[in-house]
Amino acid sequence: MAKGIREREFQNLMIQWSLPMGWNFTAGRSLPRETTQTVIVSHLRDAIVRLNPEVIDGFDVDAVVEEIVATVNAVEGGLVRANEQVLKLLRGQKEFRHADGVWHALKLVDFEYPIANTLVVSDEVTITIPGKTPRRFDLVYWVNGLPLVVVEVKSPTAKSGWADAAREINEVYATEYPWFFTPNLFAIASDGLKLRFGAAGAPLNLWQPFRSTADDEALSGQADVQRSVELLLTPATVLDMLANFTLFSTSGGGADKKYLPRYPQMEAAHLIHERVLANGQKGLIWHHQGSGKTLLMVFAASLLLADTRTDSPTIILLSDRTDLVRQTSGVFTSAMGDAYFHQPATSKKLRSLLADDVRGVISTTVHKFADAGKNLSTRRNIIVLVDEAHRTQSSKEESLAGQMRAALPHAKFFGMTGTPIRNLATDTFALFGEETDPGRVLHRYSVSRSLHDEATVPVMLDPHPVTFEMNDQALQAEFDQFADEFDLDDPDRETLSRKFGRLTSVFANPERIHTVCQDIVDHYLAGAYRNGLKAQVVAYNRELAVAYTDKINELLAGFEASQVLAEVGKHDRITAEVNIHVKDSKDEDAAMRPYRLSEVEEEEQKRRFLAPDDPLCFLVVTAKLMTGFDAPNEGVLYLDKPLKAHNLFQTITRPNRTWVSPTGFVKTSGVVVDYISLAEEVQRAVVDPTAEGTAGKGGGFVTDVTDLVAEFRTTFARIEDLFANVDGLDLTVHGYESVRAINVFLDADPVAAEAFSKDYRLLARLYPLINTDKRIAKYRDGFGLFGSAYTTLFKKSSDEERKERLSELGPMVLEIINAHVHSFSVVAAQEEPLVLDAQGITILKELLALVRPKSDKDDHEDKRPPSAAEILDQIKAALERGVEPGSAKYTALAERIRQLRDRIIQNAQDALEFLADALRVARAIVNAEKHPDEAVVLDDDHVGVLSRIIHDHAPSGLTVTERNLAEEIDQVVKRTLAQSWDNAEARNRGVRRATAAVFRRYMLKPVGEPYGSTVAYIEAHYLVD
């Protein structure tokens, strides 16, 4: 990539920070490799000889190296699978044949002594092959000749940030040169002020910082980045992550995945491992909800199983619910395989496994230890990892946890929880915490660190109290009649009345159900739905969960909801489904039996809820899925059930997972809509039980909607003050002239433009969270005006950059900007009449004369100027009339029309440029109609048109992106045309052969489609004499 001075400076800083850790610098241009090679062969060969002195004499080292290089270059099964195979090879899990015919594993990396490896950091590393655009990596960290880490940097002063660097790795480097990333452990993206690491190709919300829980949380900026580099890129950490903390899920049943650890998971897993080796008996891991405790258990188990010093342990992954067992088991088996893995279906089977001294991993629930008896297994290398350790865990002998401890008297117990409890009944700290640990906690990952790391998002509490009047006298009379019929004495009457009478009647009242469900639907359709988020509803009991589901579906089928769906244009209909616990037994309520889900049905329901495009948008629950269900796309939780303490805490953290939608919208917070005024209870639930006195408001992650409204108002006023002295601007008039005046002001003052951009992005993040609040209504027009002004900041950007910036605002905000009359176009709206000068009017007349049917001409005389959309509709209609659909000419011209639809037009100059390009296309269409046998010659984006042809006729099994295939075809054709040819016929044959060769390289047949249309386009646009 081309770089400015600041990027170079930061790149050099990273090299300087790396040298004291044991890395040696070699400039990319001085590496002993060809630019076509991924592996530094000489370094790899030397390492193999050096690390295998006892067996290497019987090997053909060059043949071994050749086999390794071939594995590195093989990407046919996709990058994740190829990466898994190469990393297994690096871990020494592949055997090679010795000269005596015996197979031996060879060490390629020295994990015991990291600095004994050949460690090189290089800058400006070029990769290229014939026919592809050469690419240059900013930094590459090599271990024994293999590129384990790739770094992309952006300038600390540039507008682009770490996310742009990560996108470049994902969408350019790893896409165009995947074989360079088959040995890749992780990639790093940084803008000098923030650093994130992740798997190449992983969504951006999975790229994480790498810090230490021992460091000051206030560390930020370049100091934070330097500390991250020193922690993450020390050779010991890199090789530890390679050996122990990189897991894959490639066994089918979904997309291939690569799991990299968050730094608190690495820290905690090592502490568990060290305590077991030291013969410690227990430890408490306290990590904030949503920060990955299940994967932490898998990492810890893999460390323990791999260490021979643990003497083949039995590791029990313990949960208190079968759905959590399935979740933990699924992650473990997909990442580690099912060898030595057991999931007993019954208590008897569990007892049998333990009595028979089975080693490996057992995943089960605490309930299966009921009546297990004492001393079922007295081994000392049984390690129990307890998920959600605050529940069903008690020191009482008669409890399930007590029976488990009696059955395994010498086992070691490690509890994982986000909500430890300390009260008269339960003390998680005493049960799992060692007295010698600070606060009886082995490892702590706090709420504030989780938010600082962006591992989770904050939660906003939005109170929607339901005012509801009841006829207490009628209710009391009804209750008295019931009590008389059953002959209840006074104490029983009082207990029953207090416990069930009024509360159940209130929640079950049909009017209240309608009121709450109507508010749920209105709130969801006005906010979360427009940004692609989904919702969970927590009802008081099972019966009400069913009633709420029916009512929500009834309201969603109504005309008002259908209008919103039509406006958004994503679904014709959306639905709600219930998920409640229903027993498979004779004594189950007959009314509940239809709602029982099998395991397969429940997993399918969850899958549909997690799929962004699936119409299942609401899950209605009362007890299930309130903990343990990881749904990143859940944006709002509607709470209509009294909850307390840890149950409330876990429930309100359901929407706190990070998420990036397929359209690029970034979820910055979750919302809990509270119908029963739980604000005070929430504040108690988030208090740190180890802290003296009370914690700060919201425990650092729960915010009241009033605070967000106040922040919105303050930011809005700041923008108004910024524009107060703009010449000719009246902020009460929200029209085109206002946008134009702001645009001129911002163009002349880059500092003001930067301040405005920052504040508007903050408004855009806040607005979807509070847009239903009546206090915000008066700001809507002004918000739309500022949005229109914001779009003018990108008028000089490329279409790709503009779309990327605007997509960050989210669909709801774009909708508001598009709806305002002064906004000409955001993401292809183009509905306003064009603002034209005399030159523009002249061009428009010629253009319309070309494309309008003769019978329509008089009807449109002397009317207002048409909009861009109307003009393009006329051009498209002319194309449909005059050029054969599906032909290469049709595809090329249709692609040009599509590009014109993506234009932003803010002023008369923009309109003039739009019309000039539109006229060029219109002339080409008319010429194609008059001369169907002649080539259409335009200054087309050939790659764009070829991409569209390939996309429209995409063959099955395509292993390369349409854009990359089109780029390669374009380069091959141009290179072929540059050669000397005896005549045009020979040249044309050469071009066709070269194109066919590209198709064959990607296992595509050079016959039929898309080959036929590709060749037709090339003959029409490249082979013009």
Residue pairs with C-beta under 8 A, 6 or more apart in sequence:
1 136
1 138
1 152
1 168
3 11
3 138
3 155
4 155
4 158
6 155
6 156
6 157
6 158
6 192
7 138
7 153
7 154
7 155
7 158
10 153
10 155
10 156
10 190
10 192
11 123
11 138
11 139
11 153
12 123
13 226
14 139
14 151
14 153
14 190
14 229
15 25
15 121
15 123
15 139
17 226
17 229
17 230
17 233
18 25
18 121
18 141
18 229
18 233
19 25
19 121
21 230
21 233
21 234
21 235
22 114
22 115
22 119
22 234
22 235
23 119
23 120
23 121
23 141
23 233
23 235
24 119
24 120
24 121
25 120
25 121
25 122
25 123
26 120
26 121
26 122
27 122
27 123
27 124
28 122
28 123
28 124
28 125
28 126
28 136
28 137
28 140
29 124
29 126
31 40
31 120
31 122
31 125
32 40
32 42
32 43
33 39
33 40
33 41
35 126
35 127
35 128
35 134
36 127
36 128
36 129
38 69
38 72
38 73
38 127
38 147
38 179
38 180
38 182
38 183
39 68
39 69
39 72
39 145
39 146
39 183
40 120
40 142
40 145
40 146
41 65
41 69
41 145
42 145
43 118
43 120
43 142
43 144
43 145
44 65
44 68
44 108
44 144
44 145
44 146
45 61
45 62
45 65
45 145
46 118
46 144
47 108
47 109
47 117
47 118
47 144
47 145
48 56
48 61
48 64
48 65
48 106
48 107
48 108
49 56
49 61
51 106
51 107
51 108
51 109
51 110
52 59
52 106
52 107
55 98
55 104
55 106
56 106
58 98
58 99
58 100
59 96
59 98
59 99
59 106
60 99
64 96
64 106
67 96
68 89
68 108
71 85
71 86
71 89
71 182
72 86
72 146
72 179
72 182
72 183
73 179
73 182
74 82
74 85
74 179
74 182
75 82
75 178
75 179
75 182
76 82
76 959
78 256
79 174
79 178
79 181
79 182
79 200
79 201
80 201
80 248
80 250
80 256
80 257
80 258
81 248
81 250
81 256
82 178
82 179
82 182
83 181
83 182
83 183
83 184
83 199
83 248
83 258
84 248
84 250
84 258
85 182
86 182
86 183
87 183
87 185
87 242
87 246
88 94
89 108
90 108
90 109
90 146
90 183
90 242
91 109
91 242
91 243
92 105
92 106
92 107
92 108
92 109
93 105
94 105
94 106
95 103
95 104
95 105
95 106
96 103
96 104
96 105
96 106
97 103
98 104
108 144
108 146
109 117
109 143
109 144
109 239
109 242
110 116
110 117
111 239
111 242
111 243
114 235
114 236
114 238
114 239
115 235
117 143
117 144
117 235
117 239
118 142
118 143
118 144
118 145
119 141
119 142
119 143
119 235
120 141
120 142
121 139
121 140
121 141
121 142
122 139
122 140
122 142
123 138
123 139
124 136
124 137
124 138
125 136
125 137
125 139
125 140
125 147
126 134
126 135
126 136
126 137
127 134
127 135
127 136
127 137
127 177
127 180
128 134
128 135
131 968
131 971
131 972
131 975
131 998
132 176
132 177
132 967
132 968
132 971
133 176
133 967
133 971
135 172
135 173
135 176
135 177
137 150
137 151
137 152
137 173
137 180
138 151
138 152
138 153
139 149
139 150
139 151
139 153
140 147
140 149
140 150
140 151
141 147
141 148
141 149
141 150
141 151
141 233
141 238
142 148
143 235
143 238
143 239
146 183
147 180
147 183
147 184
148 183
148 184
148 185
148 238
148 242
149 184
149 185
149 186
149 187
149 188
149 233
149 238
150 169
150 173
150 180
150 181
150 184
150 187
150 188
150 200
151 187
151 188
151 189
151 190
152 165
152 166
152 168
152 169
152 173
152 187
152 188
152 189
152 190
153 165
153 189
153 190
153 191
153 192
154 160
154 161
154 162
154 164
154 165
154 189
154 190
154 191
154 192
155 191
155 192
156 191
156 192
156 193
156 222
158 191
160 191
161 191
161 193
161 194
162 189
162 190
162 191
162 194
162 195
162 196
162 207
163 189
163 204
164 191
165 189
165 190
165 191
166 187
166 189
166 196
166 198
166 204
166 207
167 204
167 804
168 189
169 187
169 189
169 200
170 200
170 201
170 202
173 180
173 181
173 200
174 180
174 181
174 187
174 200
174 201
175 961
175 964
176 964
181 187
181 200
181 201
184 199
184 200
185 238
185 241
185 242
185 246
186 197
186 198
186 199
186 200
186 241
186 260
187 197
187 198
187 199
187 200
188 195
188 196
188 197
188 232
189 195
189 196
189 197
189 198
189 207
190 196
190 225
192 222
192 225
193 220
193 221
193 222
193 224
193 225
194 209
194 224
194 225
195 209
195 210
195 224
195 225
195 228
195 229
195 232
196 207
196 208
196 209
197 207
197 208
197 209
197 210
197 232
197 260
198 204
198 206
198 207
198 208
198 260
199 206
199 258
199 260
202 258
202 260
203 660
204 660
205 632
205 658
205 659
205 660
205 666
205 667
206 260
208 260
208 262
208 263
208 453
208 454
208 455
209 224
209 228
209 263
209 453
209 454
210 228
210 231
210 232
210 263
211 219
211 224
211 227
211 228
211 231
211 263
211 449
211 453
212 227
212 231
212 263
212 267
213 263
213 264
213 267
213 443
213 444
213 445
213 449
215 227
217 448
217 449
217 452
219 227
231 237
231 263
232 238
240 266
241 260
241 261
241 266
244 269
244 299
244 302
244 303
244 306
245 260
245 261
245 265
245 266
245 269
245 299
246 258
246 259
246 260
247 258
247 259
247 298
247 299
247 302
247 335
247 336
248 256
248 257
248 258
248 259
248 335
249 256
249 257
249 258
249 259
249 331
249 334
249 335
250 256
250 257
250 334
251 333
251 334
251 337
253 334
257 334
259 295
259 335
261 269
261 295
261 299
262 291
262 292
262 453
262 455
264 287
264 291
264 296
264 443
264 445
264 449
265 292
265 295
265 296
265 299
266 299
267 443
268 285
268 287
268 296
268 300
268 442
268 443
268 445
269 296
269 299
269 300
269 303
270 303
271 283
271 442
271 443
272 283
272 285
272 300
272 303
272 304
272 385
272 414
272 442
273 300
273 303
273 304
273 307
275 283
275 412
275 414
275 442
276 304
276 310
276 313
276 383
276 412
277 307
277 309
277 310
279 380
280 412
280 434
281 412
281 413
281 434
282 412
282 413
282 414
282 415
282 432
282 433
282 434
283 414
283 415
283 432
283 433
283 434
283 437
283 442
283 443
284 389
284 414
284 415
284 417
284 420
284 428
284 429
284 432
284 433
284 437
284 440
284 441
284 442
285 293
285 296
285 414
285 415
285 416
285 417
285 441
285 442
285 443
286 417
286 418
286 420
286 441
286 443
286 444
286 445
287 293
287 296
287 416
287 417
287 418
287 443
287 444
287 445
287 450
288 418
288 445
288 446
288 447
288 449
288 450
288 455
288 456
288 653
288 701
289 418
289 419
289 456
289 649
289 650
289 653
289 656
290 418
290 450
290 455
290 456
290 630
290 653
290 656
290 657
291 418
291 445
291 450
291 455
291 456
292 455
293 387
293 416
293 417
293 418
294 327
294 328
294 331
294 387
295 331
296 416
297 317
297 328
297 332
297 385
297 387
297 416
298 328
298 331
298 332
298 335
298 336
300 385
300 414
301 315
301 317
301 332
301 336
301 361
301 385
302 336
304 310
304 313
304 315
304 383
305 313
305 315
305 340
305 360
305 361
310 381
311 381
312 359
312 381
313 359
313 381
313 382
313 383
314 354
314 358
314 359
314 360
314 361
314 362
314 377
314 379
314 381
314 382
314 383
315 360
315 361
315 362
315 382
315 383
315 384
315 385
316 361
316 362
316 363
316 364
316 382
316 383
316 384
316 385
316 411
317 325
317 328
317 329
317 332
317 361
317 362
317 363
317 364
317 385
317 387
318 364
318 365
318 366
318 384
318 385
318 386
318 387
318 404
319 325
319 328
319 363
319 364
319 365
319 366
319 387
319 388
319 628
320 365
320 366
320 367
320 387
320 388
320 391
320 392
321 365
321 628
322 365
323 602
323 624
323 625
323 628
323 629
324 387
324 388
324 627
324 628
325 343
325 363
325 364
325 365
326 599
326 603
327 628
327 630
328 363
328 387
329 341
329 343
329 363
332 341
332 361
332 363
333 341
336 361
339 360
340 359
340 360
340 361
341 360
341 361
341 363
342 353
342 358
342 360
342 361
342 362
342 363
343 362
343 363
343 364
344 350
344 352
344 353
344 362
344 364
344 368
346 368
347 367
347 368
347 369
347 370
347 371
347 372
350 362
350 364
350 368
350 369
350 372
351 372
351 376
353 362
354 362
354 376
354 377
354 382
354 407
354 408
355 376
355 377
357 377
357 379
366 392
366 393
366 400
366 401
366 404
367 392
367 400
369 400
369 403
369 404
369 407
370 400
370 403
371 403
372 403
372 404
372 406
372 407
373 406
373 407
374 406
374 407
374 409
375 406
375 407
375 409
376 407
376 408
377 407
377 408
377 411
378 409
378 410
379 410
379 411
380 410
380 411
380 412
382 408
382 410
382 411
382 412
383 411
383 412
383 414
384 404
384 408
384 411
384 412
384 413
384 414
385 414
385 416
386 393
386 413
386 414
386 415
386 416
386 432
387 416
387 628
388 416
388 417
388 627
388 628
389 415
389 416
389 417
389 420
389 428
389 431
389 432
390 415
390 417
390 419
390 420
390 421
390 426
390 428
390 646
391 646
392 399
392 400
392 401
393 401
393 415
393 426
393 428
393 431
393 432
394 400
394 401
394 402
394 425
394 426
394 431
395 401
395 402
395 427
395 430
395 431
396 402
397 403
397 406
401 431
405 411
405 413
413 431
413 432
414 432
414 442
415 428
415 431
415 432
417 428
418 649
418 650
418 653
419 645
419 646
419 649
419 650
420 428
420 429
420 441
420 689
421 427
421 428
421 645
421 646
421 689
422 428
422 429
422 689
422 690
429 439
429 440
429 441
429 689
429 690
430 440
432 440
433 439
433 440
433 441
433 442
434 440
434 442
439 690
441 690
447 686
447 699
447 700
447 701
448 700
448 701
450 456
450 701
451 457
451 458
451 700
451 701
454 658
455 658
456 653
456 656
456 657
456 658
456 701
457 655
457 656
457 657
457 658
457 667
457 668
457 669
457 670
458 656
458 669
458 670
458 701
458 702
458 703
459 652
459 653
459 655
459 656
459 669
459 670
459 671
459 672
459 701
459 702
459 703
460 669
460 670
460 671
460 672
460 702
460 703
460 704
460 705
460 708
460 769
461 652
461 672
461 674
461 679
461 682
461 698
461 702
461 703
461 704
461 705
462 671
462 672
462 673
462 674
462 705
462 769
463 674
463 677
463 679
463 704
463 705
464 519
464 523
464 673
464 674
464 675
465 674
465 675
465 676
465 677
466 512
466 515
466 516
466 519
466 675
466 676
468 506
468 509
468 511
468 512
468 515
470 502
470 505
470 506
470 509
475 501
475 502
475 505
479 497
479 501
483 492
483 493
483 496
488 496
503 540
503 642
504 540
504 541
506 512
507 539
507 540
507 541
507 544
507 640
508 543
508 544
508 547
513 544
513 547
513 548
513 551
514 551
516 548
516 638
516 640
516 675
517 548
517 551
517 552
517 555
518 555
519 673
519 675
520 535
520 537
520 548
520 552
520 618
520 638
520 673
521 552
521 555
521 556
521 561
522 772
523 636
523 638
523 673
523 772
524 535
524 617
524 618
524 636
525 561
525 564
525 565
526 564
526 771
526 772
527 636
527 671
527 768
527 769
527 771
527 772
527 812
528 534
528 535
528 635
528 636
528 671
528 768
529 564
529 568
529 574
529 617
530 568
530 768
530 810
530 811
530 812
530 815
531 635
531 661
531 665
531 667
531 768
531 810
531 811
531 812
532 570
532 612
532 633
532 661
532 662
532 663
532 665
532 811
533 633
533 634
533 635
533 636
533 659
533 661
533 667
534 609
534 616
534 617
534 618
534 619
534 631
534 633
534 634
534 635
535 617
535 618
535 619
535 634
535 635
535 636
535 637
535 638
536 618
536 619
536 620
536 621
536 625
536 631
536 634
536 636
536 637
536 638
536 654
536 655
537 545
537 548
537 552
537 576
537 618
537 619
537 620
537 621
537 637
537 638
537 640
538 621
538 622
538 626
538 637
538 638
538 639
538 640
538 641
538 643
538 651
539 545
539 547
539 548
539 620
539 621
539 622
539 640
539 641
540 622
540 640
540 641
540 642
541 622
542 580
542 581
542 582
542 592
542 595
542 622
543 591
543 592
544 622
544 640
545 578
545 580
545 620
545 621
545 622
546 578
546 580
546 592
546 595
546 620
548 576
548 620
548 640
549 576
549 577
549 578
549 618
549 620
552 576
552 618
552 620
553 575
553 576
555 561
556 573
556 574
556 575
556 576
557 573
562 573
565 571
565 572
565 573
565 574
567 815
568 811
568 815
570 613
571 615
573 615
574 615
574 616
574 617
574 618
575 615
575 616
575 617
575 618
576 616
576 617
576 618
576 619
576 620
577 605
577 616
577 618
577 619
577 620
578 595
578 619
578 620
578 621
579 597
579 602
579 605
579 619
579 620
579 621
579 624
579 625
580 592
580 595
580 621
580 622
580 623
580 624
581 623
581 624
582 588
582 592
582 593
582 595
582 596
582 597
583 596
584 596
588 596
597 605
605 616
605 619
606 629
606 631
608 614
608 616
609 616
609 619
609 631
610 631
610 632
610 633
612 633
612 661
612 662
619 625
622 641
626 647
626 650
626 651
626 654
627 650
627 651
629 654
630 657
631 654
631 657
632 657
632 658
632 659
632 667
633 659
633 661
633 667
634 654
634 655
634 657
634 670
635 655
635 659
635 667
635 670
635 671
636 655
636 670
636 671
636 672
636 673
637 651
637 652
637 654
637 655
637 670
637 671
637 672
637 673
638 673
638 675
639 651
639 652
639 672
639 673
639 674
639 675
639 676
639 678
640 675
640 676
641 676
642 676
642 678
643 651
643 678
643 681
644 681
644 684
644 685
645 684
645 685
646 685
648 678
648 681
648 682
648 685
649 685
649 686
652 672
652 682
652 685
652 702
653 701
654 670
655 670
655 671
655 672
656 670
656 701
657 670
658 667
659 666
659 667
660 666
660 667
661 667
663 807
663 811
664 804
664 807
664 808
665 807
665 808
665 809
665 810
665 811
666 808
666 810
668 765
669 703
669 765
669 769
671 769
672 702
674 682
679 704
682 698
682 702
683 697
683 698
683 699
683 702
686 695
686 698
686 699
686 701
686 702
687 694
687 695
687 699
688 695
688 699
698 704
705 769
705 770
705 773
708 766
708 769
708 770
709 770
709 773
709 775
709 776
711 762
711 766
712 763
712 766
712 767
712 770
712 776
712 779
713 779
715 759
715 762
715 763
715 766
716 763
716 779
716 782
716 783
718 759
719 756
719 759
719 760
719 763
719 786
720 731
720 782
722 752
722 755
722 756
722 759
723 729
723 731
723 742
723 745
726 741
726 742
726 745
727 741
727 745
728 737
728 741
729 738
729 741
729 742
729 745
730 738
731 738
731 782
731 785
734 781
734 782
734 784
734 785
734 820
734 821
734 822
735 821
735 822
736 821
736 822
736 824
736 832
736 835
737 822
738 785
738 822
739 785
739 788
739 789
739 792
739 822
739 823
739 906
740 906
740 907
742 789
742 792
743 789
743 792
743 906
743 907
745 752
746 752
746 753
746 756
746 789
746 792
746 793
747 753
753 793
756 786
756 789
756 790
757 790
757 793
760 786
760 787
760 789
760 790
761 808
761 809
763 783
763 786
764 787
764 809
764 810
764 813
767 776
767 783
767 812
767 813
767 816
768 810
768 812
768 813
770 776
771 812
780 816
781 820
783 816
784 816
784 817
784 819
784 820
784 823
785 820
785 822
787 809
787 813
787 816
787 817
787 820
787 823
787 826
788 817
788 820
788 822
788 823
790 817
791 806
791 817
791 823
791 826
791 904
791 906
792 906
794 801
794 802
794 805
794 806
794 904
795 904
795 906
795 910
797 805
799 899
799 902
802 904
803 827
803 902
806 814
806 826
806 827
807 814
809 817
814 826
814 827
817 823
817 826
818 825
818 826
818 827
818 829
821 832
823 829
823 832
824 830
824 832
824 868
824 904
824 905
824 906
825 831
825 832
825 868
825 903
825 904
825 905
826 904
827 902
828 901
828 902
829 869
830 867
830 868
830 869
830 872
830 901
830 903
830 905
831 867
831 869
832 867
832 868
833 864
833 865
833 866
833 867
834 840
834 844
834 865
834 866
834 867
834 868
834 871
834 905
834 911
834 914
834 915
835 865
835 907
835 908
835 911
836 844
836 865
836 908
836 911
836 912
836 915
837 908
837 912
839 912
840 908
840 911
840 912
840 915
841 865
843 912
843 915
843 916
843 919
844 865
844 866
844 871
844 915
846 919
847 871
847 875
847 915
847 918
847 919
847 922
848 857
848 860
848 866
848 871
848 874
849 857
850 878
850 919
850 922
850 923
850 925
850 926
851 874
851 875
851 877
851 878
851 922
851 925
851 926
852 860
852 874
860 866
866 874
868 900
868 903
868 905
868 911
868 914
869 901
871 915
871 918
872 897
872 900
872 901
872 918
875 897
875 918
875 921
875 922
875 925
876 894
876 897
878 922
878 925
878 926
879 890
879 893
879 894
879 897
879 925
881 929
882 925
882 926
882 928
882 929
883 889
883 890
883 893
883 925
883 928
883 929
884 890
884 932
886 1013
887 1013
887 1016
888 949
888 1013
888 1016
888 1017
888 1019
888 1020
888 1021
889 928
889 936
889 1020
891 945
891 948
891 949
891 952
891 1013
891 1017
892 936
892 938
892 940
892 945
892 1017
892 1020
892 1021
893 921
893 924
893 925
893 928
893 936
893 938
894 948
895 940
895 941
895 944
895 945
895 948
896 917
896 921
896 924
896 938
896 940
897 921
898 948
899 941
899 944
900 914
900 917
900 918
900 921
903 910
903 914
904 910
905 911
905 914
920 938
921 938
924 936
924 937
924 938
927 934
927 936
928 934
928 936
935 1019
935 1020
935 1021
935 1023
935 1024
936 1020
936 1021
937 1021
937 1024
938 1021
940 1021
942 966
942 970
942 1021
942 1022
943 963
943 966
943 967
943 970
944 966
945 1017
945 1021
946 965
946 966
946 969
946 970
946 1014
946 1017
947 962
947 963
947 965
947 966
948 962
949 966
949 1010
949 1013
949 1014
949 1017
950 958
950 962
950 965
950 966
950 1010
950 1014
951 962
952 1010
952 1013
953 1009
953 1010
953 1013
954 962
954 1010
955 1004
955 1005
955 1009
955 1010
957 1003
958 965
958 1002
958 1004
959 1002
959 1003
960 1002
965 998
965 1002
968 998
969 995
969 998
969 1014
969 1018
972 994
972 995
972 997
972 998
973 991
973 994
973 995
973 1018
973 1022
974 1022
975 994
976 987
976 990
976 991
976 994
977 987
977 991
977 1022
977 1023
979 990
981 987
981 990
984 1023
984 1025
987 1023
988 1019
988 1023
991 1018
991 1022
991 1023
992 1015
995 1006
995 1011
995 1014
995 1015
995 1018
996 1006
996 1011
999 1005
999 1006
999 1011
1000 1006
1004 1011
1005 1011
